[in-house]
Amino acid sequence: MPTELEELVGFLHSPQPAVVQIALDNLVGFSTGTHQQVFAYDNYEAIKDLKKLSQSNSKTLVRQSVTILANLCDDIIMRNLIVEDFEYMNFLVPKIVSLENSNADIMCILLNNLAKNDAINRVFDLEMELNDAQKKVFSSSKAIDCLMDCFVKGNDYKLNTHANFDYLAYFFADLSRFQQGRSYFITEQAYDNVVPISKLLVFTEKYDDKIRREGVAFTIKNSLFDTNAHMKLLTDPKINILPFLLLPLAGPEEIDEDEVFDLPDELQLLPPDKEREPLTGIQCTHLESLLLLCTTKPARIYFREKRVYSIIRELDKASQDENVRELCDRIVQLLQRDEAPDSAEIEALESDEDDDKIVEIV
């Protein structure tokens, strides 16, 4: 005999809208923690119901059903039932780039939580049918390109007055864990002749937006596991990745005159009130990116020419964080002894503890 909660879950496919609404009102709070297993009742029928409800015309039903689906991604079986439903993904992604969608940000969280499964790579094959308004914003009909444009152009509610698309930063970070994702971010795209990662770099110093900074930092780091692209990312003036890794690590300290003019132009003569990245976790991610770049000898030579050491030295002096100082020391050692990091060091960089952590909506 079903429990009261299981009966409530069964009401999700009631033909009466009022009953469905009451069920959703009560079930949102049970979509996190141990209670979420109630959605497995009746062979996960609730997942089908929630996907259907998220496609309704009611903004409230959509918001609540997408919230529940996003939270349920913590369960691998339920996550797979969503992301491996290609028909549903064909609904979700175009809906995010619909410029009038008031639930676009919650859908971005759902999309991010689904990206723990490699089935998410299907997004690279998804083509969009753009309306006239969208064609004025998006130059490509590929879903991944439209999502990138939403993130870059839609910052601060500039595209959609209901959405800022911040959580796409975490989505891109998860995509870049897969080879197909890494390849996309470091390859020039035909539709605009731009390397996608270069569009993200500006957000490394957006200090009023932790989500964007952190997601972009992870995306950069993951993309750097493709060592063949290192020198292009460093020396191509259309990308020029090094200043965007160093600026968040640089503070107000004065650099000696015999060093400062060898630094990248963007780091010369910084103002006395120059802010560092305030979160040590993000500082560590940028330092890990620099370590990954140190795996190739040409990059180490380039780092010496650009006096990377001087920025790392001042960060090491200023920081009280053990992890930051340890990473600084490792970079200094690599630059001084001119040896590549060993395989164990690289593997340690690749294994992020939060790789499978989902964003819960409370």
Beta strands, then each sheet from edge to edge (+ up, - down):
end
